[in-house]
Amino acid sequence: MSGLEHFDRELAELDQQIVRLGALCGLDTTQQASITAILGGAFKPEDFAPDQRKTFLLLKGLLSLRCYVEKHCVDEIGASQCMEVLENTLLK
């Protein structure tokens, strides 16, 4: 599997989980503003019902992991090829 295919698959799987967990928390993670707010600390676990807190923490962790994978993608296959991969993902 090429680096391009590897990152394409990995980001697609992360995106599916992020969108699913965001919906469970009542957040639209397909919107960049929501992602920025989550990662920027605008939401805290206490802002959610007790049964959603673990889901929110997992969501925030997966968003952080996605940022790391994006950086690794650029480092591994280059910015232009990584942009091609990112153009085909759920989260922009």
WOHUGI-V843010 format. One record per residue. N is the residue number from 1. RES is the residue in three letters. BURIAL is I if it has 16 or more other ideal C-beta (glycine too) atoms within 10 Angstrom, else O. Layout:
<<N:RES:BURIAL> <N:RES:BURIAL>>
//
This chain:
<<1:MET:O> <2:SER:O> <3:GLY:O> <4:LEU:I> <5:GLU:O> <6:HIS:O> <7:PHE:I> <8:ASP:I> <9:ARG:O> <10:GLU:I> <11:LEU:I> <12:ALA:O> <13:GLU:O> <14:LEU:I> <15:ASP:I> <16:GLN:O> <17:GLN:O> <18:ILE:I> <19:VAL:I> <20:ARG:O> <21:LEU:I> <22:GLY:I> <23:ALA:O> <24:LEU:O> <25:CYS:I> <26:GLY:O> <27:LEU:I> <28:ASP:O> <29:THR:I> <30:THR:O> <31:GLN:O> <32:GLN:O> <33:ALA:O> <34:SER:I> <35:ILE:I> <36:THR:O> <37:ALA:O> <38:ILE:I> <39:LEU:O> <40:GLY:O> <41:GLY:O> <42:ALA:O> <43:PHE:I> <44:LYS:O> <45:PRO:O> <46:GLU:O> <47:ASP:O> <48:PHE:I> <49:ALA:O> <50:PRO:O> <51:ASP:O> <52:GLN:I> <53:ARG:O> <54:LYS:O> <55:THR:I> <56:PHE:I> <57:LEU:O> <58:LEU:O> <59:LEU:I> <60:LYS:I> <61:GLY:O> <62:LEU:I> <63:LEU:I> <64:SER:O> <65:LEU:O> <66:ARG:I> <67:CYS:O> <68:TYR:O> <69:VAL:I> <70:GLU:I> <71:LYS:O> <72:HIS:O> <73:CYS:I> <74:VAL:I> <75:ASP:O> <76:GLU:O> <77:ILE:I> <78:GLY:O> <79:ALA:O> <80:SER:O> <81:GLN:I> <82:CYS:I> <83:MET:O> <84:GLU:O> <85:VAL:I> <86:LEU:I> <87:GLU:O> <88:ASN:O> <89:THR:I> <90:LEU:O> <91:LEU:I> <92:LYS:O>>
//
